[in-house]
């Protein structure tokens, strides 16, 4: 059995950005928990935590507002994307330096919010505000979302400056918070062996590929985002980002997996591209993100957006072989959905 190596920086950075995410998506955070009692206590915890760390400017909305798949821009383009650096160079200074490239930041924002555009259309948006605003207007976003995007792209510079300033301010406060509460992480790590982790999460994520390999399993714990669970496959193995209280919601996660909400599937199938991906998986059994880019002429961010959403709801499973990540249909998911849909049938 592999030993678990603990990493501080990824968990710290996800905590830092969670402060901003929670500000703009509090209701979504609370609703992610199944148990009503947990929701009430978690809502109180989030309110007290945000008060502790101080005000966050509404100017940061476009960076941290969650779109339909539950993800926000910063997490998608500046955290998850750099997973292969989690065990090496990924820290606050590196993260901050990525955000200092404002031209790339603007382009990535356009890619994130207009993920269904072709590369040619995206290039037009990069060079023409009129084209950009035309696509925003034609999008399915709400009036508030569109208004925020219009305001941002008229003059993004003050928003970039505000983002850098508030990240640095909160980083200082979170560093002190970690010093005062780091025992929480040590306790969580000491109670998390490979055997315990595998047993607890086997219904959620498969770690078996690590048992007879030379690859490593890393964990990085969050203090603020205490219920977080996310597995990242990296070149040298896997990184599990875990809220320090992840064990308390394992049963609820497994229950949700066994009884997935119908509305999640409906949202997924409402986008033609995702239906096409499911058909491709039915035809080929397994695909990579590169396959999706090639077959459908997707940009990398568009392919990642669609396959991540399908994976998140449980319709698609993930398998790692060496350095390559493969995606395949989760047929048990569709069996479960058929069983749920039967209640609307005469049969």
N, C-alpha and C positions, 0 to 999 in steps of 0.2 A: 504494500500500500504506500502511495506517495505521501510524503510529509506536506503539510500546508505551510506556505511561506506567507507571512503577513506583510502587506504594503500599507503605508500610511497615506501617501499622496492622492491616489485615486479617490478613496473614500472622503478625504478632506475636500477635494475639489467638487465632488458631487454634492457634498453637504453645503458648500459655499453657494453653489448655483441653485440648490434646492431652496435656500432662503428666498431667492428671487422668484423661483417657480411657484412656491407656496403662496407668495404675495398675490400673484395674478391668477392662480388656479386652486384656491383654497377648497372650494366646493368639490372640485374634481378629485383632489387628494383625499378628502373625507369620504366621498362616495366610493372610492376604490376599495374600502373596507366593507366586508359583508355583514359583520356583526353590529347591531344597532348600538350596543353598549360601548364597543370600541370606537364607533364613529363619534359618539358624544365626548369621550375622553380625548380622542385624537384631535377633534376640533378645538378643544380647550388647550391642548398641548401646543398646537400650531399657533393659536392666538397669543399665548404667553411667550412662545419662542420668537415670533415676529416682533412683539413688543420689546423683548430683551435686546434684540439686535438693531432696533431703531427703524426709522422710516425708510421706505424705498420709493424712489421717484416713479411716477406714472409714465415718465418718458421711456422707461425700459420695457414697456409693453411688448413691442414687436420682437424683442429678443427672447422673452420668456413666456409669452402667451401660448397656450397649447392649442394646436389645431386638432382636426377631427381624430387623428390617430393617438392623441394623448401626449404627443411629443412636442417640445418647444425647440426653437431654432438653435440656441446655444448648446443644448445637450446633443442634438442631432449632428451638428457640424463641427463642434469644437470640444466635445468630450468623447462620445461614442466612436467617432471617426478615428481617434488617436489611440485606440485600445492597445495596439501593438507596442506603444511606448509606456504603457502603464507600469511595467516592471523595470523600466530603465530611466528615461529622461523626463517623464511627465510630471511637472510640478507647477506651482502657481506662476513662477516667472516665465516658464515656457508657454503656458496657457495665455498669459497676458501679452506675450510677444506675438502670438498668433492673431490676437484681436487688434494689434496695432496696425496691421495691414488693412487699411480701411477700404481700399478698392476691392480687395478680395472679399472683405466682410460684406460690402454692398451686393456683390455678385452672388455670394452664398445666400444672402437673405432673399434675393429674387428666386434663386433655385429652390429654396425651402418653401416659400409661399406659392410659387407658381410651378410646382413640381411636375405638373402634367404637360408642360410645354416641351416642344422639341428643342434640340440644341440650337437650331437656326433661329427659332423664335426667342429663345433666351438671349442669344447674341444681340438681337434687335433691341431687347429690353435693356441690355447693358449700355447701349449707346444712345437710346432714345427714351426720354421721360414720357413722351406722348405715347409711344408704343407700350411702355410699362403700365401707364395709367389705364390704357385701353384694355389690357389683359386683366388688370385688377378689377376694373368695372365689370368685365364679363365673367368674372369668377363667381363661385358659389359662396363666397364669404359673406358674413353678415354686414349690415350697414356700419356697425361700430368697427369691425375689423378693417373694412375698406377705408374708412375715414382715418384710422390710425396709420395705415400704410401710405395713404396719400400724404398725410402730414409729415411722416418720416422721410419719404423720398424727395419731398420738395427741397429739404436741406438737412441731410443726415448728420452733418458734422457735429452739431451740439449733442446729438443723441450718442454718438460714439464717445465723445468726451465724458458725458455723464456715466456711461457704462464703465469706462476705465476707472473713473473716480470712485464710484460706489463699490465696485469690486475690490479696490484697494482698501477702502474704508472697512468693508465687511470682513475682508481677509484678516485684518488686524484684530478685530473683535472675535472672530472665530478661532484664531490662533490662541488667544487667551482662554476662550471657552474650552478648547481642547486640552490645554494645560491643566485646567481645573477638573476636567471630567474624563481624562484619558484612561482612568481605571476601568471605565465602562467598556472601552474597546479591549483592554487586556483581559477582562473577565469573559467577554464574548469570544475572544480568540482561544482562551484556555479551555473553553467548553465546546470548541468546534474542532474535532478530529475529522480525518477523512471518512472514517466509518460512520460517525454521527452525521456528518453532512450528507453523505451518500444515502443514508437511511431516511433522513428527513426530506430530502429533495428529489428522491428517485422518481416520484410521480410528476415532478415538475421539470427536471432537467437530468439528462443522462450523463454521468461522469465516468462510466465504465471504460471509456477509451484511455483513461489515465492509469488504470490499474496495472497494465503490463507494458508500459511505455516509459521512456526516459523523460517525458514531458512533465512539467511542473503544474501544481495547482496553487494559485495565489488567492488569498482573501484580503479584502480591504473593507473595513467596517465604517459605517456612517453612524454618527451620534444623533444628529438632528433628524435625518431622514430614516427614522428608526425601523420602519417596516420594509425598507427597500430590498428587492431581490433581483439581481440581473447577472446572468452568466455571459461572459465574453470569451470567445475562442480566440487565442492569440497564437503567434508563431511558435512560442515555446511551451504552449499548453493551454491553460485556461485561467481566467481571473473571475472570481465570484465577488461581486459587490453586494454587501449585506448590511442592512440596518441591524443595529445591535440587538433588536428585539424581533428579528425575523422569525424565530421559532414559534412565536405566539400566533402567527397568522398562516403557518404552513397548512393546517387543516382546512382553512377557508380557501386557500389557493387551490388545493387539490379538489375541494368541492366545486369550486367555480370551473375547474378544468373538466370535471365529470358532468357538469350541467351548464355548459356555456350559454350565455344570453343570446336569444334569437336576434336581438337588435344588432349585435356585433357582426353577425353574418350578413344581415341585410345591409349594413353600412359598407361592408367589404364588397359585396356583390353589386352595389350601386355604381361602382366605378368599372367601366368596361375593361380597362387594362388589367385589373386584378382577375376578372373572369378569364381573360386570355392567358394569364399566368397559370391559373388552375388547369385550364385545358392543356397547356404545354406540359405541366407536371403529370397529367394523366397520360400523355403521349410518351414522355421521355423518362418517367419515373423520378429522376433527380436532375436538378440544374444548379448552376452557380449564378451569382450576380452578374458575372461577365456574360453568361449565356443570355440572360434577360436583356442586357444592353445590346447584344448583337442581334438577337431575334426581333426585338421590338423597337430597336433604335432609341432606346432609353438613354438618358444621361446616367452617370453613376449614382447621383443622388436620387433620381426618380426610381431606378431599380431598387435601391436600398429602401426607399420610402414604402413602396408597394409590398415588397417581400417581408419587411419588418412588421407592417400592419397585419398581414396574413399569419405571420408567426405569432404575433402577440395574442391574437384571438384563438389560436390553437389549430387553425386550419392547415398549417404547414409545420413540419418538423425539421429539425436541424441535425446534421451529422457532420463530424469533422474527420477528415482523413489527411494526415500529414498537415500541410499548411492550407489545405483547401476546405472550404465550407460548402456543404451540399444541402439543398432544400428539397424536401419531398412532401407529398400529400400525407396528411394525417387522416387516414381513412376511418379510424375510430371516432374522430371528431364528427365526421359527416354521418356516421351511424347514429351517434348521439343526437345530432340535429334532426335526422329523419324521425327518430323516436319522439322528439318533442313536437314535430310538425304533425304527427298523426292525430293529435288531439283536435286538429282543425278538419279532419277528414271524416267521412262516413264509414270508413273501414274499421 
